[in-house]
Amino acid sequence: MSPIGHLQYGWWFAHWGKFSRLERGAITLAGVSPDLDGLMLLAGGDAFARYHHLLFHNVGFVLVVAVLGGLLFWRRPRVWALVVFASAAHVLEDYLTVGWNQYPWKPFNASAVNLADHLPTWLVQGLFQVLAMLFILGVTVWIYLRYRRTPIEMLSPALDRLLVNYAVLPWRHACSQCARRAHFRCDVCGQAVCGNHGRFGPGLGIRCLVCAA
């Protein structure tokens, strides 16, 4: 499964309770953190093939995440638990959707596991992976519809609103000042506006011409 898919699963886990933006971000990033070993691609294809799914896709790395999570969130045990769970779930998700040898018990045991040794590769890396991606895409859309946020929130809530509104608003809203499709929503009055009738305000905010005056 791609890092984007794992990030979306972490984003889902981050909504298994009422958490702050920082806590949601920690759980989400923990869900994608084992893919840090994918950075070995910078050292070349051979290094990537040798070390991806080996360095951090294992119980040893999950224990490291557990320690770091404890240092940061020992006062918030639910957040701490979900940080650890998200990291461990990444390893399980890859086992169920990727037909490669993996070594989840390192550094305590070097045994390899591969679901494709027991089921056809097309089933594991084809059907299972596609179903997993479709499921988490649906969950991400549901989270947006319910909470009006996406993982972009981790970078900036204002950027999240700006980009999502630009993509979503034109499908259902016309500009309140003209007949053009709306791509923005005024942060002050809430009116949907097009690019000609909106202005950028402080912190990537949007103002209609009336509120900007």
C-alpha positions as CSV (number, residue, x, y, z in Angstrom):
1,M,0.0,0.0,0.0
2,S,1.2,3.5,-0.8
3,P,2.3,6.0,1.9
4,I,-0.7,8.1,1.0
5,G,-3.0,5.1,1.8
6,H,-1.3,4.5,5.1
7,L,-1.6,8.2,5.9
8,Q,-5.3,8.0,5.2
9,Y,-5.6,5.0,7.6
10,G,-3.8,7.0,10.2
11,W,-6.2,9.9,9.6
12,W,-9.1,7.5,10.2
13,F,-7.6,6.3,13.5
14,A,-7.1,9.9,14.5
15,H,-10.9,10.3,14.4
16,W,-11.6,7.5,16.9
17,G,-12.1,10.1,19.6
18,K,-12.0,13.8,20.2
19,F,-8.5,14.9,19.8
20,S,-6.7,18.2,19.2
21,R,-5.1,19.0,15.8
22,L,-1.7,18.1,17.2
23,E,-2.9,14.8,18.5
24,R,-4.6,14.0,15.2
25,G,-1.4,14.8,13.4
26,A,0.7,12.5,15.7
27,I,-1.7,9.6,15.2
28,T,-1.8,10.1,11.4
29,L,2.0,10.4,11.0
30,A,2.5,7.4,13.2
31,G,0.3,5.5,10.7
32,V,2.7,6.3,7.8
33,S,6.0,6.3,9.8
34,P,7.2,2.8,9.0
35,D,7.5,4.0,5.4
36,L,10.5,6.1,6.4
37,D,12.6,3.2,5.3
38,G,11.3,4.0,1.8
39,L,13.7,6.9,1.8
40,M,16.4,4.4,1.0
41,L,15.2,5.0,-2.6
42,L,17.5,8.1,-2.4
43,A,20.4,5.6,-2.2
44,G,19.3,3.8,-5.4
45,G,16.9,1.1,-6.5
46,D,19.0,-1.7,-5.0
47,A,19.1,-0.1,-1.5
48,F,15.3,0.4,-1.7
49,A,14.7,-3.2,-2.7
50,R,16.9,-4.4,0.1
51,Y,15.8,-2.2,3.0
52,H,12.2,-1.1,2.3
53,H,9.8,-3.2,4.5
54,L,12.9,-4.3,6.5
55,L,14.2,-1.4,8.6
56,F,11.1,0.0,10.1
57,H,8.3,-2.5,9.2
58,N,8.7,-4.5,12.4
59,V,8.0,-4.8,16.1
60,G,11.3,-3.1,17.0
61,F,10.3,0.1,15.3
62,V,6.8,-0.1,16.8
63,L,8.5,-0.3,20.3
64,V,10.5,2.9,19.4
65,V,7.2,4.6,18.4
66,A,5.7,3.4,21.7
67,V,8.5,5.0,23.7
68,L,8.4,8.3,21.8
69,G,4.6,8.3,22.0
70,G,4.8,7.8,25.7
71,L,7.2,10.7,26.2
72,L,4.9,13.0,24.3
73,F,1.4,11.8,25.3
74,W,1.8,10.0,28.7
75,R,-0.9,12.3,30.0
76,R,-3.2,11.2,27.1
77,P,-3.2,7.4,27.2
78,R,-5.8,7.1,24.4
79,V,-3.7,9.2,22.1
80,W,-0.6,7.2,23.1
81,A,-2.4,3.9,22.4
82,L,-3.6,5.1,19.0
83,V,-0.1,6.3,18.0
84,V,1.2,2.8,18.7
85,F,-1.8,1.1,17.1
86,A,-1.4,3.2,13.9
87,S,2.2,2.3,13.6
88,A,1.6,-1.4,14.2
89,A,-1.5,-1.4,11.9
90,H,0.8,-0.2,9.0
91,V,2.8,-3.4,9.2
92,L,-0.4,-5.5,9.2
93,E,-1.9,-3.5,6.3
94,D,1.2,-4.2,4.3
95,Y,1.1,-7.9,5.1
96,L,-2.5,-8.1,3.8
97,T,-2.0,-6.0,0.7
98,V,1.6,-6.5,-0.5
99,G,3.1,-9.7,-2.0
100,W,6.6,-9.1,-0.6
101,N,8.7,-10.8,2.0
102,Q,8.4,-8.9,5.3
103,Y,10.2,-9.4,8.6
104,P,7.8,-8.1,11.2
105,W,9.5,-9.7,14.2
106,K,12.9,-8.1,13.8
107,P,15.1,-7.5,15.7
108,F,14.0,-10.5,17.8
109,N,13.4,-12.9,15.0
110,A,14.4,-12.8,11.4
111,S,11.6,-15.0,10.1
112,A,10.0,-13.8,6.8
113,V,6.2,-13.6,6.2
114,N,4.5,-13.2,2.9
115,L,0.7,-13.6,2.4
116,A,1.4,-14.3,-1.2
117,D,3.1,-17.6,-0.2
118,H,-0.4,-18.7,0.8
119,L,-2.7,-16.9,-1.6
120,P,-2.2,-15.9,-5.3
121,T,-0.2,-12.7,-5.7
122,W,-3.0,-11.2,-7.9
123,L,-5.4,-11.6,-5.0
124,V,-3.1,-10.0,-2.4
125,Q,-1.6,-7.2,-4.4
126,G,-4.5,-6.8,-6.7
127,L,-7.9,-7.4,-5.1
128,F,-7.0,-6.9,-1.5
129,Q,-5.0,-3.7,-2.1
130,V,-7.7,-2.2,-4.4
131,L,-10.4,-2.9,-1.8
132,A,-8.3,-1.5,1.0
133,M,-7.7,1.7,-1.0
134,L,-11.3,2.1,-2.0
135,F,-12.4,1.6,1.6
136,I,-10.0,4.2,3.0
137,L,-10.8,6.7,0.3
138,G,-14.5,6.4,1.2
139,V,-13.6,6.9,4.9
140,T,-11.6,10.0,4.1
141,V,-14.5,11.4,2.2
142,W,-16.8,10.6,5.1
143,I,-14.5,12.4,7.5
144,Y,-14.5,15.4,5.3
145,L,-18.3,15.4,5.0
146,R,-18.7,15.1,8.8
147,Y,-15.8,17.2,10.1
148,R,-15.0,19.4,7.1
149,R,-11.3,18.6,7.2
150,T,-8.7,16.5,5.4
151,P,-5.1,15.4,6.3
152,I,-3.9,18.8,4.8
153,E,-5.1,20.2,8.2
154,M,-1.8,18.9,9.6
155,L,0.1,21.5,7.5
156,S,-2.5,24.3,8.0
157,P,-6.2,24.4,8.7
158,A,-6.5,27.5,6.5
159,L,-4.7,25.8,3.6
160,D,-7.0,22.8,4.1
161,R,-10.1,24.9,3.8
162,L,-8.7,26.8,0.8
163,L,-7.7,23.8,-1.3
164,V,-10.8,21.7,-0.4
165,N,-13.2,24.6,-1.1
166,Y,-11.5,25.2,-4.4
167,A,-12.2,21.6,-5.4
168,V,-15.6,21.1,-3.9
169,L,-17.5,24.3,-4.0
170,P,-17.8,24.6,-7.8
171,W,-19.9,21.4,-7.9
172,R,-22.8,22.9,-5.9
173,H,-22.3,26.6,-5.5
174,A,-22.4,29.7,-7.8
175,C,-20.8,33.0,-6.8
176,S,-23.1,35.1,-4.7
177,Q,-22.2,38.1,-6.8
178,C,-22.3,36.7,-10.3
179,A,-23.1,33.5,-12.3
180,R,-19.6,32.0,-12.2
181,R,-18.8,28.9,-10.3
182,A,-17.6,29.6,-6.7
183,H,-14.2,28.4,-5.6
184,F,-14.0,30.2,-2.3
185,R,-16.0,31.0,0.8
186,C,-15.7,34.3,2.7
187,D,-14.4,33.6,6.2
188,V,-16.4,36.5,7.6
189,C,-19.9,36.2,6.1
190,G,-19.8,32.7,4.6
191,Q,-20.8,33.7,1.1
192,A,-19.5,31.6,-1.8
193,V,-17.5,33.7,-4.2
194,C,-15.6,33.3,-7.4
195,G,-12.0,34.5,-8.0
196,N,-13.2,37.9,-9.2
197,H,-15.3,38.6,-6.2
198,G,-13.0,37.2,-3.5
199,R,-9.8,38.5,-2.0
200,F,-7.1,36.9,0.1
201,G,-7.1,38.0,3.7
202,P,-4.6,37.3,6.6
203,G,-3.3,33.8,7.0
204,L,-4.7,32.4,3.6
205,G,-8.2,33.6,4.6
206,I,-10.7,34.6,2.0
207,R,-12.8,37.8,2.1
208,C,-15.7,38.7,-0.3
209,L,-15.4,42.2,-1.7
210,V,-17.9,43.6,0.8
211,C,-16.1,42.2,3.9
212,A,-12.7,43.1,2.4
213,A,-13.8,46.8,1.9
